[in-house]
Structures are given as C-alpha cells and as structure tokens.
Amino acid sequence: MKVADDLHVKWIRTYYAADEGKMYCEYEAPTIELIYEHARRAKVPADVVRMVTELQPAMFR
C-alpha cells in the first residue's frame, strides 16, 4: 500500500526551481492537513502547503 492511499492524497506533479534549489509538489487532497500528514508519513519535508484554484481561459470570456 502506498503512503497516500489511505489518506486520499494524489500526487499530480513536481516542479524543480534550480535557482532556488527547491522542489514544489502539486497534490489533490480533501484537506491541507492531509498533505502534512502524508509528508510526515513519507518522511519528506512540507514547509508550506497552500490551497490553490485552477484558472482556465474560458472563465474570463
């Protein structure tokens, strides 16, 4: 079983910012708290978690 399975957390993709030496991960999850729990169980850092909304061009027509 994967760490995220029982938390209903889905990894989407990860971006690497070479100039910062940081990685930014995109997840789908029911709550921000579950992202932190997932990181804790996976033993990976999660310094800041933000809720975002996807914007599509059609939303502005």
mmCIF file as Biopython writes it, N, C-alpha, C and O atoms, coordinates in Angstrom:
data_model
#
loop_
_atom_site.group_PDB
_atom_site.id
_atom_site.type_symbol
_atom_site.label_atom_id
_atom_site.label_alt_id
_atom_site.label_comp_id
_atom_site.label_asym_id
_atom_site.label_entity_id
_atom_site.label_seq_id
_atom_site.pdbx_PDB_ins_code
_atom_site.Cartn_x
_atom_site.Cartn_y
_atom_site.Cartn_z
_atom_site.occupancy
_atom_site.B_iso_or_equiv
_atom_site.auth_seq_id
_atom_site.auth_asym_id
_atom_site.pdbx_PDB_model_num
ATOM 1   N N  . MET A ? 1  ? 0.841   -1.187 0.000   1.0 0.0 1  A 1 
ATOM 2   C CA . MET A ? 1  ? 0.000   0.000  0.000   1.0 0.0 1  A 1 
ATOM 3   C C  . MET A ? 1  ? 0.881   1.244  0.000   1.0 0.0 1  A 1 
ATOM 4   O O  . MET A ? 1  ? 1.855   1.319  0.749   1.0 0.0 1  A 1 
ATOM 5   N N  . LYS A ? 2  ? 0.546   2.199  -0.823  1.0 0.0 2  A 1 
ATOM 6   C CA . LYS A ? 2  ? 1.267   3.468  -0.869  1.0 0.0 2  A 1 
ATOM 7   C C  . LYS A ? 2  ? 0.888   4.312  0.343   1.0 0.0 2  A 1 
ATOM 8   O O  . LYS A ? 2  ? -0.201  4.164  0.897   1.0 0.0 2  A 1 
ATOM 9   N N  . VAL A ? 3  ? 1.783   5.185  0.742   1.0 0.0 3  A 1 
ATOM 10  C CA . VAL A ? 3  ? 1.542   6.062  1.887   1.0 0.0 3  A 1 
ATOM 11  C C  . VAL A ? 3  ? 0.273   6.879  1.693   1.0 0.0 3  A 1 
ATOM 12  O O  . VAL A ? 3  ? -0.492  7.058  2.640   1.0 0.0 3  A 1 
ATOM 13  N N  . ALA A ? 4  ? 0.037   7.373  0.490   1.0 0.0 4  A 1 
ATOM 14  C CA . ALA A ? 4  ? -1.079  8.282  0.234   1.0 0.0 4  A 1 
ATOM 15  C C  . ALA A ? 4  ? -2.422  7.583  0.091   1.0 0.0 4  A 1 
ATOM 16  O O  . ALA A ? 4  ? -3.455  8.243  0.200   1.0 0.0 4  A 1 
ATOM 17  N N  . ASP A ? 5  ? -2.452  6.286  -0.148  1.0 0.0 5  A 1 
ATOM 18  C CA . ASP A ? 5  ? -3.701  5.600  -0.443  1.0 0.0 5  A 1 
ATOM 19  C C  . ASP A ? 5  ? -4.775  5.785  0.619   1.0 0.0 5  A 1 
ATOM 20  O O  . ASP A ? 5  ? -5.903  6.155  0.294   1.0 0.0 5  A 1 
ATOM 21  N N  . ASP A ? 6  ? -4.448  5.537  1.871   1.0 0.0 6  A 1 
ATOM 22  C CA . ASP A ? 6  ? -5.464  5.627  2.917   1.0 0.0 6  A 1 
ATOM 23  C C  . ASP A ? 6  ? -5.795  7.065  3.301   1.0 0.0 6  A 1 
ATOM 24  O O  . ASP A ? 6  ? -6.759  7.298  4.029   1.0 0.0 6  A 1 
ATOM 25  N N  . LEU A ? 7  ? -5.023  8.021  2.830   1.0 0.0 7  A 1 
ATOM 26  C CA . LEU A ? 7  ? -5.293  9.433  3.109   1.0 0.0 7  A 1 
ATOM 27  C C  . LEU A ? 7  ? -6.080  10.112 1.997   1.0 0.0 7  A 1 
ATOM 28  O O  . LEU A ? 7  ? -6.526  11.248 2.161   1.0 0.0 7  A 1 
ATOM 29  N N  . HIS A ? 8  ? -6.253  9.442  0.884   1.0 0.0 8  A 1 
ATOM 30  C CA . HIS A ? 8  ? -6.930  10.014 -0.290  1.0 0.0 8  A 1 
ATOM 31  C C  . HIS A ? 8  ? -6.164  11.227 -0.815  1.0 0.0 8  A 1 
ATOM 32  O O  . HIS A ? 8  ? -6.750  12.245 -1.185  1.0 0.0 8  A 1 
ATOM 33  N N  . VAL A ? 9  ? -4.839  11.090 -0.835  1.0 0.0 9  A 1 
ATOM 34  C CA . VAL A ? 9  ? -3.944  12.123 -1.353  1.0 0.0 9  A 1 
ATOM 35  C C  . VAL A ? 9  ? -3.389  11.627 -2.677  1.0 0.0 9  A 1 
ATOM 36  O O  . VAL A ? 9  ? -2.904  10.500 -2.771  1.0 0.0 9  A 1 
ATOM 37  N N  . LYS A ? 10 ? -3.460  12.471 -3.702  1.0 0.0 10 A 1 
ATOM 38  C CA . LYS A ? 10 ? -2.979  12.087 -5.033  1.0 0.0 10 A 1 
ATOM 39  C C  . LYS A ? 10 ? -1.892  13.055 -5.480  1.0 0.0 10 A 1 
ATOM 40  O O  . LYS A ? 10 ? -2.112  14.264 -5.559  1.0 0.0 10 A 1 
ATOM 41  N N  . TRP A ? 11 ? -0.719  12.508 -5.771  1.0 0.0 11 A 1 
ATOM 42  C CA . TRP A ? 11 ? 0.377   13.321 -6.297  1.0 0.0 11 A 1 
ATOM 43  C C  . TRP A ? 11 ? 0.109   13.589 -7.770  1.0 0.0 11 A 1 
ATOM 44  O O  . TRP A ? 11 ? -0.191  12.665 -8.526  1.0 0.0 11 A 1 
ATOM 45  N N  . ILE A ? 12 ? 0.214   14.842 -8.180  1.0 0.0 12 A 1 
ATOM 46  C CA . ILE A ? 12 ? -0.013  15.244 -9.572  1.0 0.0 12 A 1 
ATOM 47  C C  . ILE A ? 12 ? 1.318   15.410 -10.303 1.0 0.0 12 A 1 
ATOM 48  O O  . ILE A ? 12 ? 1.563   14.740 -11.307 1.0 0.0 12 A 1 
ATOM 49  N N  . ARG A ? 13 ? 2.174   16.295 -9.805  1.0 0.0 13 A 1 
ATOM 50  C CA . ARG A ? 13 ? 3.489   16.519 -10.422 1.0 0.0 13 A 1 
ATOM 51  C C  . ARG A ? 13 ? 4.374   17.297 -9.471  1.0 0.0 13 A 1 
ATOM 52  O O  . ARG A ? 13 ? 3.917   17.846 -8.468  1.0 0.0 13 A 1 
ATOM 53  N N  . THR A ? 14 ? 5.667   17.331 -9.814  1.0 0.0 14 A 1 
ATOM 54  C CA . THR A ? 14 ? 6.639   18.090 -9.026  1.0 0.0 14 A 1 
ATOM 55  C C  . THR A ? 14 ? 7.433   18.981 -9.964  1.0 0.0 14 A 1 
ATOM 56  O O  . THR A ? 14 ? 7.807   18.575 -11.064 1.0 0.0 14 A 1 
ATOM 57  N N  . TYR A ? 15 ? 7.680   20.193 -9.515  1.0 0.0 15 A 1 
ATOM 58  C CA . TYR A ? 15 ? 8.486   21.161 -10.250 1.0 0.0 15 A 1 
ATOM 59  C C  . TYR A ? 15 ? 9.769   21.400 -9.466  1.0 0.0 15 A 1 
ATOM 60  O O  . TYR A ? 15 ? 9.755   21.405 -8.235  1.0 0.0 15 A 1 
ATOM 61  N N  . TYR A ? 16 ? 10.874  21.599 -10.173 1.0 0.0 16 A 1 
ATOM 62  C CA . TYR A ? 16 ? 12.143  21.899 -9.522  1.0 0.0 16 A 1 
ATOM 63  C C  . TYR A ? 16 ? 12.597  23.285 -9.956  1.0 0.0 16 A 1 
ATOM 64  O O  . TYR A ? 16 ? 12.737  23.554 -11.149 1.0 0.0 16 A 1 
ATOM 65  N N  . ALA A ? 17 ? 12.827  24.162 -8.985  1.0 0.0 17 A 1 
ATOM 66  C CA . ALA A ? 17 ? 13.333  25.508 -9.251  1.0 0.0 17 A 1 
ATOM 67  C C  . ALA A ? 17 ? 14.834  25.488 -8.973  1.0 0.0 17 A 1 
ATOM 68  O O  . ALA A ? 17 ? 15.257  25.627 -7.825  1.0 0.0 17 A 1 
ATOM 69  N N  . ALA A ? 18 ? 15.633  25.316 -10.016 1.0 0.0 18 A 1 
ATOM 70  C CA . ALA A ? 18 ? 17.084  25.171 -9.863  1.0 0.0 18 A 1 
ATOM 71  C C  . ALA A ? 18 ? 17.721  26.389 -9.206  1.0 0.0 18 A 1 
ATOM 72  O O  . ALA A ? 18 ? 18.654  26.251 -8.415  1.0 0.0 18 A 1 
ATOM 73  N N  . ASP A ? 19 ? 17.223  27.585 -9.531  1.0 0.0 19 A 1 
ATOM 74  C CA . ASP A ? 19 ? 17.816  28.789 -8.955  1.0 0.0 19 A 1 
ATOM 75  C C  . ASP A ? 19 ? 17.571  28.889 -7.452  1.0 0.0 19 A 1 
ATOM 76  O O  . ASP A ? 19 ? 18.326  29.561 -6.749  1.0 0.0 19 A 1 
ATOM 77  N N  . GLU A ? 20 ? 16.527  28.230 -6.952  1.0 0.0 20 A 1 
ATOM 78  C CA . GLU A ? 20 ? 16.222  28.238 -5.518  1.0 0.0 20 A 1 
ATOM 79  C C  . GLU A ? 20 ? 16.701  26.965 -4.825  1.0 0.0 20 A 1 
ATOM 80  O O  . GLU A ? 20 ? 16.843  26.925 -3.603  1.0 0.0 20 A 1 
ATOM 81  N N  . GLY A ? 21 ? 16.949  25.924 -5.626  1.0 0.0 21 A 1 
ATOM 82  C CA . GLY A ? 21 ? 17.284  24.633 -5.056  1.0 0.0 21 A 1 
ATOM 83  C C  . GLY A ? 21 ? 16.116  24.004 -4.317  1.0 0.0 21 A 1 
ATOM 84  O O  . GLY A ? 21 ? 16.304  23.272 -3.345  1.0 0.0 21 A 1 
ATOM 85  N N  . LYS A ? 22 ? 14.902  24.296 -4.790  1.0 0.0 22 A 1 
ATOM 86  C CA . LYS A ? 22 ? 13.688  23.812 -4.127  1.0 0.0 22 A 1 
ATOM 87  C C  . LYS A ? 22 ? 12.812  23.034 -5.094  1.0 0.0 22 A 1 
ATOM 88  O O  . LYS A ? 22 ? 12.859  23.222 -6.310  1.0 0.0 22 A 1 
ATOM 89  N N  . MET A ? 23 ? 12.007  22.146 -4.504  1.0 0.0 23 A 1 
ATOM 90  C CA . MET A ? 23 ? 11.013  21.400 -5.267  1.0 0.0 23 A 1 
ATOM 91  C C  . MET A ? 23 ? 9.633   21.833 -4.807  1.0 0.0 23 A 1 
ATOM 92  O O  . MET A ? 23 ? 9.398   22.055 -3.619  1.0 0.0 23 A 1 
ATOM 93  N N  . TYR A ? 24 ? 8.726   21.951 -5.766  1.0 0.0 24 A 1 
ATOM 94  C CA . TYR A ? 24 ? 7.340   22.305 -5.494  1.0 0.0 24 A 1 
ATOM 95  C C  . TYR A ? 24 ? 6.469   21.171 -6.011  1.0 0.0 24 A 1 
ATOM 96  O O  . TYR A ? 24 ? 6.525   20.821 -7.189  1.0 0.0 24 A 1 
ATOM 97  N N  . CYS A ? 25 ? 5.659   20.596 -5.118  1.0 0.0 25 A 1 
ATOM 98  C CA . CYS A ? 25 ? 4.835   19.445 -5.480  1.0 0.0 25 A 1 
ATOM 99  C C  . CYS A ? 25 ? 3.371   19.846 -5.542  1.0 0.0 25 A 1 
ATOM 100 O O  . CYS A ? 25 ? 2.892   20.639 -4.733  1.0 0.0 25 A 1 
ATOM 101 N N  . GLU A ? 26 ? 2.679   19.289 -6.507  1.0 0.0 26 A 1 
ATOM 102 C CA . GLU A ? 26 ? 1.255   19.536 -6.684  1.0 0.0 26 A 1 
ATOM 103 C C  . GLU A ? 26 ? 0.503   18.259 -6.316  1.0 0.0 26 A 1 
ATOM 104 O O  . GLU A ? 26 ? 0.789   17.184 -6.843  1.0 0.0 26 A 1 
ATOM 105 N N  . TYR A ? 27 ? -0.448  18.389 -5.417  1.0 0.0 27 A 1 
ATOM 106 C CA . TYR A ? 27 ? -1.257  17.261 -4.946  1.0 0.0 27 A 1 
ATOM 107 C C  . TYR A ? 27 ? -2.734  17.599 -5.021  1.0 0.0 27 A 1 
ATOM 108 O O  . TYR A ? 27 ? -3.111  18.771 -5.037  1.0 0.0 27 A 1 
ATOM 109 N N  . GLU A ? 28 ? -3.569  16.571 -5.068  1.0 0.0 28 A 1 
ATOM 110 C CA . GLU A ? 28 ? -5.004  16.712 -4.831  1.0 0.0 28 A 1 
ATOM 111 C C  . GLU A ? 28 ? -5.283  16.013 -3.521  1.0 0.0 28 A 1 
ATOM 112 O O  . GLU A ? 28 ? -4.844  14.882 -3.309  1.0 0.0 28 A 1 
ATOM 113 N N  . ALA A ? 29 ? -6.017  16.684 -2.631  1.0 0.0 29 A 1 
ATOM 114 C CA . ALA A ? 29 ? -6.351  16.088 -1.339  1.0 0.0 29 A 1 
ATOM 115 C C  . ALA A ? 29 ? -7.587  16.792 -0.784  1.0 0.0 29 A 1 
ATOM 116 O O  . ALA A ? 29 ? -7.853  17.946 -1.119  1.0 0.0 29 A 1 
ATOM 117 N N  . PRO A ? 30 ? -8.333  16.099 0.058   1.0 0.0 30 A 1 
ATOM 118 C CA . PRO A ? 30 ? -9.524  16.713 0.650   1.0 0.0 30 A 1 
ATOM 119 C C  . PRO A ? 30 ? -9.217  17.908 1.550   1.0 0.0 30 A 1 
ATOM 120 O O  . PRO A ? 30 ? -10.009 18.848 1.619   1.0 0.0 30 A 1 
ATOM 121 N N  . THR A ? 31 ? -8.066  17.881 2.246   1.0 0.0 31 A 1 
ATOM 122 C CA . THR A ? 31 ? -7.713  18.982 3.150   1.0 0.0 31 A 1 
ATOM 123 C C  . THR A ? 31 ? -6.204  19.222 3.138   1.0 0.0 31 A 1 
ATOM 124 O O  . THR A ? 31 ? -5.424  18.347 2.760   1.0 0.0 31 A 1 
ATOM 125 N N  . ILE A ? 32 ? -5.820  20.397 3.550   1.0 0.0 32 A 1 
ATOM 126 C CA . ILE A ? 32 ? -4.401  20.738 3.689   1.0 0.0 32 A 1 
ATOM 127 C C  . ILE A ? 32 ? -3.749  19.856 4.751   1.0 0.0 32 A 1 
ATOM 128 O O  . ILE A ? 32 ? -2.602  19.437 4.594   1.0 0.0 32 A 1 
ATOM 129 N N  . GLU A ? 33 ? -4.471  19.578 5.821   1.0 0.0 33 A 1 
ATOM 130 C CA . GLU A ? 33 ? -3.928  18.765 6.908   1.0 0.0 33 A 1 
ATOM 131 C C  . GLU A ? 33 ? -3.495  17.391 6.414   1.0 0.0 33 A 1 
ATOM 132 O O  . GLU A ? 33 ? -2.510  16.841 6.907   1.0 0.0 33 A 1 
ATOM 133 N N  . LEU A ? 34 ? -4.224  16.827 5.440   1.0 0.0 34 A 1 
ATOM 134 C CA . LEU A ? 34 ? -3.854  15.516 4.913   1.0 0.0 34 A 1 
ATOM 135 C C  . LEU A ? 34 ? -2.547  15.562 4.128   1.0 0.0 34 A 1 
ATOM 136 O O  . LEU A ? 34 ? -1.815  14.573 4.088   1.0 0.0 34 A 1 
ATOM 137 N N  . ILE A ? 35 ? -2.249  16.693 3.510   1.0 0.0 35 A 1 
ATOM 138 C CA . ILE A ? 35 ? -0.960  16.846 2.816   1.0 0.0 35 A 1 
ATOM 139 C C  . ILE A ? 35 ? 0.174   16.803 3.841   1.0 0.0 35 A 1 
ATOM 140 O O  . ILE A ? 35 ? 1.184   16.132 3.632   1.0 0.0 35 A 1 
ATOM 141 N N  . TYR A ? 36 ? -0.003  17.522 4.946   1.0 0.0 36 A 1 
ATOM 142 C CA . TYR A ? 36 ? 1.013   17.495 6.002   1.0 0.0 36 A 1 
ATOM 143 C C  . TYR A ? 36 ? 1.166   16.083 6.576   1.0 0.0 36 A 1 
ATOM 144 O O  . TYR A ? 36 ? 2.284   15.639 6.837   1.0 0.0 36 A 1 
ATOM 145 N N  . GLU A ? 37 ? 0.057   15.385 6.771   1.0 0.0 37 A 1 
ATOM 146 C CA . GLU A ? 37 ? 0.123   14.022 7.299   1.0 0.0 37 A 1 
ATOM 147 C C  . GLU A ? 37 ? 0.828   13.087 6.317   1.0 0.0 37 A 1 
ATOM 148 O O  . GLU A ? 37 ? 1.621   12.235 6.717   1.0 0.0 37 A 1 
ATOM 149 N N  . HIS A ? 38 ? 0.533   13.254 5.047   1.0 0.0 38 A 1 
ATOM 150 C CA . HIS A ? 38 ? 1.198   12.456 4.019   1.0 0.0 38 A 1 
ATOM 151 C C  . HIS A ? 38 ? 2.715   12.684 4.066   1.0 0.0 38 A 1 
ATOM 152 O O  . HIS A ? 38 ? 3.491   11.729 4.029   1.0 0.0 38 A 1 
ATOM 153 N N  . ALA A ? 39 ? 3.125   13.942 4.146   1.0 0.0 39 A 1 
ATOM 154 C CA . ALA A ? 39 ? 4.556   14.270 4.202   1.0 0.0 39 A 1 
ATOM 155 C C  . ALA A ? 39 ? 5.201   13.671 5.451   1.0 0.0 39 A 1 
ATOM 156 O O  . ALA A ? 39 ? 6.315   13.150 5.391   1.0 0.0 39 A 1 
ATOM 157 N N  . ARG A ? 40 ? 4.501   13.746 6.575   1.0 0.0 40 A 1 
ATOM 158 C CA . ARG A ? 40 ? 5.035   13.186 7.814   1.0 0.0 40 A 1 
ATOM 159 C C  . ARG A ? 40 ? 5.261   11.683 7.678   1.0 0.0 40 A 1 
ATOM 160 O O  . ARG A ? 40 ? 6.313   11.169 8.058   1.0 0.0 40 A 1 
ATOM 161 N N  . ARG A ? 41 ? 4.259   10.982 7.129   1.0 0.0 41 A 1 
ATOM 162 C CA . ARG A ? 41 ? 4.373   9.530  6.976   1.0 0.0 41 A 1 
ATOM 163 C C  . ARG A ? 41 ? 5.459   9.142  5.976   1.0 0.0 41 A 1 
ATOM 164 O O  . ARG A ? 41 ? 6.153   8.140  6.151   1.0 0.0 41 A 1 
ATOM 165 N N  . ALA A ? 42 ? 5.596   9.953  4.924   1.0 0.0 42 A 1 
ATOM 166 C CA . ALA A ? 42 ? 6.606   9.671  3.893   1.0 0.0 42 A 1 
ATOM 167 C C  . ALA A ? 42 ? 7.998   10.143 4.309   1.0 0.0 42 A 1 
ATOM 168 O O  . ALA A ? 42 ? 8.987   9.867  3.631   1.0 0.0 42 A 1 
ATOM 169 N N  . LYS A ? 43 ? 8.060   10.856 5.432   1.0 0.0 43 A 1 
ATOM 170 C CA . LYS A ? 43 ? 9.327   11.393 5.948   1.0 0.0 43 A 1 
ATOM 171 C C  . LYS A ? 43 ? 9.997   12.329 4.957   1.0 0.0 43 A 1 
ATOM 172 O O  . LYS A ? 43 ? 11.199  12.246 4.706   1.0 0.0 43 A 1 
ATOM 173 N N  . VAL A ? 44 ? 9.171   13.240 4.389   1.0 0.0 44 A 1 
ATOM 174 C CA . VAL A ? 44 ? 9.670   14.278 3.486   1.0 0.0 44 A 1 
ATOM 175 C C  . VAL A ? 44 ? 9.216   15.637 4.030   1.0 0.0 44 A 1 
ATOM 176 O O  . VAL A ? 44 ? 8.153   15.726 4.645   1.0 0.0 44 A 1 
ATOM 177 N N  . PRO A ? 45 ? 10.000  16.685 3.814   1.0 0.0 45 A 1 
ATOM 178 C CA . PRO A ? 45 ? 9.607   17.999 4.325   1.0 0.0 45 A 1 
ATOM 179 C C  . PRO A ? 45 ? 8.429   18.587 3.554   1.0 0.0 45 A 1 
ATOM 180 O O  . PRO A ? 45 ? 8.320   18.437 2.337   1.0 0.0 45 A 1 
ATOM 181 N N  . ALA A ? 46 ? 7.564   19.250 4.284   1.0 0.0 46 A 1 
ATOM 182 C CA . ALA A ? 46 ? 6.478   20.034 3.688   1.0 0.0 46 A 1 
ATOM 183 C C  . ALA A ? 46 ? 6.443   21.335 4.474   1.0 0.0 46 A 1 
ATOM 184 O O  . ALA A ? 46 ? 5.704   21.468 5.449   1.0 0.0 46 A 1 
ATOM 185 N N  . ASP A ? 47 ? 7.249   22.288 4.037   1.0 0.0 47 A 1 
ATOM 186 C CA . ASP A ? 47 ? 7.389   23.544 4.769   1.0 0.0 47 A 1 
ATOM 187 C C  . ASP A ? 47 ? 6.120   24.388 4.740   1.0 0.0 47 A 1 
ATOM 188 O O  . ASP A ? 47 ? 5.681   24.903 5.768   1.0 0.0 47 A 1 
ATOM 189 N N  . VAL A ? 48 ? 5.540   24.522 3.554   1.0 0.0 48 A 1 
ATOM 190 C CA . VAL A ? 48 ? 4.333   25.337 3.380   1.0 0.0 48 A 1 
ATOM 191 C C  . VAL A ? 48 ? 3.401   24.615 2.426   1.0 0.0 48 A 1 
ATOM 192 O O  . VAL A ? 48 ? 3.823   24.122 1.380   1.0 0.0 48 A 1 
ATOM 193 N N  . VAL A ? 49 ? 2.127   24.557 2.795   1.0 0.0 49 A 1 
ATOM 194 C CA . VAL A ? 49 ? 1.106   23.980 1.919   1.0 0.0 49 A 1 
ATOM 195 C C  . VAL A ? 49 ? 0.062   25.048 1.676   1.0 0.0 49 A 1 
ATOM 196 O O  . VAL A ? 49 ? -0.425  25.677 2.615   1.0 0.0 49 A 1 
ATOM 197 N N  . ARG A ? 50 ? -0.281  25.251 0.423   1.0 0.0 50 A 1 
ATOM 198 C CA . ARG A ? 50 ? -1.262  26.267 0.038   1.0 0.0 50 A 1 
ATOM 199 C C  . ARG A ? 50 ? -2.383  25.627 -0.763  1.0 0.0 50 A 1 
ATOM 200 O O  . ARG A ? 50 ? -2.145  24.731 -1.573  1.0 0.0 50 A 1 
ATOM 201 N N  . MET A ? 51 ? -3.611  26.092 -0.533  1.0 0.0 51 A 1 
ATOM 202 C CA . MET A ? 51 ? -4.756  25.702 -1.340  1.0 0.0 51 A 1 
ATOM 203 C C  . MET A ? 51 ? -4.784  26.631 -2.548  1.0 0.0 51 A 1 
ATOM 204 O O  . MET A ? 51 ? -4.692  27.850 -2.398  1.0 0.0 51 A 1 
ATOM 205 N N  . VAL A ? 52 ? -4.910  26.068 -3.729  1.0 0.0 52 A 1 
ATOM 206 C CA . VAL A ? 52 ? -4.961  26.869 -4.942  1.0 0.0 52 A 1 
ATOM 207 C C  . VAL A ? 52 ? -6.198  26.504 -5.759  1.0 0.0 52 A 1 
ATOM 208 O O  . VAL A ? 52 ? -6.789  25.440 -5.575  1.0 0.0 52 A 1 
ATOM 209 N N  . THR A ? 53 ? -6.571  27.395 -6.652  1.0 0.0 53 A 1 
ATOM 210 C CA . THR A ? 53 ? -7.690  27.170 -7.559  1.0 0.0 53 A 1 
ATOM 211 C C  . THR A ? 53 ? -7.169  27.276 -8.974  1.0 0.0 53 A 1 
ATOM 212 O O  . THR A ? 53 ? -6.452  28.218 -9.311  1.0 0.0 53 A 1 
ATOM 213 N N  . GLU A ? 54 ? -7.529  26.315 -9.800  1.0 0.0 54 A 1 
ATOM 214 C CA . GLU A ? 54 ? -7.110  26.339 -11.195 1.0 0.0 54 A 1 
ATOM 215 C C  . GLU A ? 54 ? -7.950  27.350 -11.964 1.0 0.0 54 A 1 
ATOM 216 O O  . GLU A ? 54 ? -9.176  27.369 -11.850 1.0 0.0 54 A 1 
ATOM 217 N N  . LEU A ? 55 ? -7.290  28.176 -12.737 1.0 0.0 55 A 1 
ATOM 218 C CA . LEU A ? 55 ? -7.972  29.152 -13.577 1.0 0.0 55 A 1 
ATOM 219 C C  . LEU A ? 55 ? -7.851  28.719 -15.029 1.0 0.0 55 A 1 
ATOM 220 O O  . LEU A ? 55 ? -6.770  28.345 -15.484 1.0 0.0 55 A 1 
ATOM 221 N N  . GLN A ? 56 ? -8.950  28.770 -15.745 1.0 0.0 56 A 1 
ATOM 222 C CA . GLN A ? 56 ? -8.994  28.402 -17.147 1.0 0.0 56 A 1 
ATOM 223 C C  . GLN A ? 56 ? -9.355  29.636 -17.969 1.0 0.0 56 A 1 
ATOM 224 O O  . GLN A ? 56 ? -10.110 30.486 -17.496 1.0 0.0 56 A 1 
ATOM 225 N N  . PRO A ? 57 ? -8.827  29.754 -19.200 1.0 0.0 57 A 1 
ATOM 226 C CA . PRO A ? 57 ? -9.149  30.920 -20.030 1.0 0.0 57 A 1 
ATOM 227 C C  . PRO A ? 57 ? -10.643 31.131 -20.217 1.0 0.0 57 A 1 
ATOM 228 O O  . PRO A ? 57 ? -11.096 32.274 -20.284 1.0 0.0 57 A 1 
ATOM 229 N N  . ALA A ? 58 ? -11.411 30.064 -20.303 1.0 0.0 58 A 1 
ATOM 230 C CA . ALA A ? 58 ? -12.861 30.186 -20.509 1.0 0.0 58 A 1 
ATOM 231 C C  . ALA A ? 58 ? -13.546 30.923 -19.358 1.0 0.0 58 A 1 
ATOM 232 O O  . ALA A ? 58 ? -14.639 31.459 -19.539 1.0 0.0 58 A 1 
ATOM 233 N N  . MET A ? 59 ? -12.931 30.958 -18.196 1.0 0.0 59 A 1 
ATOM 234 C CA . MET A ? 59 ? -13.519 31.625 -17.051 1.0 0.0 59 A 1 
ATOM 235 C C  . MET A ? 59 ? -13.533 33.152 -17.224 1.0 0.0 59 A 1 
ATOM 236 O O  . MET A ? 59 ? -14.235 33.850 -16.493 1.0 0.0 59 A 1 
ATOM 237 N N  . PHE A ? 60 ? -12.767 33.665 -18.181 1.0 0.0 60 A 1 
ATOM 238 C CA . PHE A ? 60 ? -12.616 35.098 -18.361 1.0 0.0 60 A 1 
ATOM 239 C C  . PHE A ? 60 ? -13.256 35.625 -19.650 1.0 0.0 60 A 1 
ATOM 240 O O  . PHE A ? 60 ? -13.004 36.753 -20.072 1.0 0.0 60 A 1 
ATOM 241 N N  . ARG A ? 61 ? -14.073 34.795 -20.248 1.0 0.0 61 A 1 
ATOM 242 C CA . ARG A ? 61 ? -14.726 35.223 -21.500 1.0 0.0 61 A 1 
ATOM 243 C C  . ARG A ? 61 ? -16.099 35.757 -21.226 1.0 0.0 61 A 1 
ATOM 244 O O  . ARG A ? 61 ? -16.800 36.164 -22.153 1.0 0.0 61 A 1 
#
